Amino acid sequence: MKENEIITIPYLVHEGDMARQERTIKRLWILCIILILLLAGSNAAWFYYENQFEDVVTTTQTVTQDVDTGDGTAIINDGVHVNGESETNSNYKAN
């Protein structure tokens, strides 16, 4: 065989090869679509899994307060220090 010699292929062989390639390409497209759907499904599953948990932050604060009322004229009403007479509409109850 010479280097520059042209080799011809019968038409039926070429058509058979093209039909086989078309089937292969169709299968590859179906595979790509399935893989994209599986990727989206796995991401949705992770979002669902992560949203099942609730992050709760609990803060505890201990407060101590020393009040020096002196001669007894200070009134403590809901944490507000008032010097003088008591308010008439307050919820303060003396013990």
Rosetta constraint file for C-alpha pairs under 8 A:
AtomPair CA 1 CA 5 HARMONIC 7.06 0.50
AtomPair CA 9 CA 13 HARMONIC 6.88 0.50
AtomPair CA 9 CA 14 HARMONIC 6.84 0.50
AtomPair CA 10 CA 14 HARMONIC 6.53 0.50
AtomPair CA 11 CA 15 HARMONIC 6.18 0.50
AtomPair CA 12 CA 16 HARMONIC 6.07 0.50
AtomPair CA 13 CA 17 HARMONIC 6.22 0.50
AtomPair CA 14 CA 18 HARMONIC 6.21 0.50
AtomPair CA 15 CA 19 HARMONIC 6.13 0.50
AtomPair CA 16 CA 20 HARMONIC 6.26 0.50
AtomPair CA 17 CA 21 HARMONIC 6.26 0.50
AtomPair CA 18 CA 22 HARMONIC 6.15 0.50
AtomPair CA 19 CA 23 HARMONIC 6.34 0.50
AtomPair CA 20 CA 24 HARMONIC 6.29 0.50
AtomPair CA 21 CA 25 HARMONIC 6.12 0.50
AtomPair CA 22 CA 26 HARMONIC 6.14 0.50
AtomPair CA 23 CA 27 HARMONIC 6.25 0.50
AtomPair CA 24 CA 28 HARMONIC 6.23 0.50
AtomPair CA 25 CA 29 HARMONIC 6.26 0.50
AtomPair CA 26 CA 30 HARMONIC 6.32 0.50
AtomPair CA 27 CA 31 HARMONIC 6.15 0.50
AtomPair CA 28 CA 32 HARMONIC 6.19 0.50
AtomPair CA 29 CA 33 HARMONIC 6.27 0.50
AtomPair CA 30 CA 34 HARMONIC 6.20 0.50
AtomPair CA 31 CA 35 HARMONIC 6.13 0.50
AtomPair CA 32 CA 36 HARMONIC 6.22 0.50
AtomPair CA 33 CA 37 HARMONIC 6.25 0.50
AtomPair CA 34 CA 38 HARMONIC 6.15 0.50
AtomPair CA 35 CA 39 HARMONIC 6.14 0.50
AtomPair CA 36 CA 40 HARMONIC 6.27 0.50
AtomPair CA 37 CA 41 HARMONIC 6.04 0.50
AtomPair CA 38 CA 42 HARMONIC 6.05 0.50
AtomPair CA 39 CA 43 HARMONIC 6.27 0.50
AtomPair CA 40 CA 44 HARMONIC 6.19 0.50
AtomPair CA 41 CA 45 HARMONIC 6.14 0.50
AtomPair CA 42 CA 46 HARMONIC 6.29 0.50
AtomPair CA 43 CA 47 HARMONIC 6.30 0.50
AtomPair CA 44 CA 48 HARMONIC 6.20 0.50
AtomPair CA 45 CA 49 HARMONIC 6.11 0.50
AtomPair CA 46 CA 50 HARMONIC 6.04 0.50
AtomPair CA 47 CA 51 HARMONIC 6.12 0.50
AtomPair CA 48 CA 52 HARMONIC 6.56 0.50
AtomPair CA 49 CA 53 HARMONIC 7.86 0.50
AtomPair CA 69 CA 73 HARMONIC 6.53 0.50
AtomPair CA 69 CA 74 HARMONIC 5.26 0.50
AtomPair CA 70 CA 74 HARMONIC 7.78 0.50
AtomPair CA 73 CA 83 HARMONIC 6.11 0.50
AtomPair CA 73 CA 84 HARMONIC 5.58 0.50
AtomPair CA 73 CA 85 HARMONIC 7.24 0.50
AtomPair CA 74 CA 81 HARMONIC 6.84 0.50
AtomPair CA 74 CA 82 HARMONIC 5.81 0.50
AtomPair CA 74 CA 83 HARMONIC 4.63 0.50
AtomPair CA 74 CA 84 HARMONIC 6.21 0.50
AtomPair CA 75 CA 81 HARMONIC 6.10 0.50
AtomPair CA 75 CA 82 HARMONIC 5.24 0.50
AtomPair CA 75 CA 83 HARMONIC 6.30 0.50
AtomPair CA 75 CA 84 HARMONIC 7.35 0.50
AtomPair CA 75 CA 85 HARMONIC 7.63 0.50
AtomPair CA 75 CA 86 HARMONIC 6.46 0.50
AtomPair CA 76 CA 80 HARMONIC 5.61 0.50
AtomPair CA 76 CA 81 HARMONIC 4.81 0.50
AtomPair CA 76 CA 82 HARMONIC 6.21 0.50
AtomPair CA 76 CA 92 HARMONIC 7.96 0.50
AtomPair CA 77 CA 81 HARMONIC 6.63 0.50
AtomPair CA 77 CA 82 HARMONIC 7.41 0.50
AtomPair CA 77 CA 90 HARMONIC 7.25 0.50
AtomPair CA 77 CA 91 HARMONIC 7.67 0.50
AtomPair CA 77 CA 92 HARMONIC 5.94 0.50
AtomPair CA 78 CA 92 HARMONIC 7.75 0.50
AtomPair CA 82 CA 86 HARMONIC 7.79 0.50
AtomPair CA 86 CA 90 HARMONIC 7.87 0.50
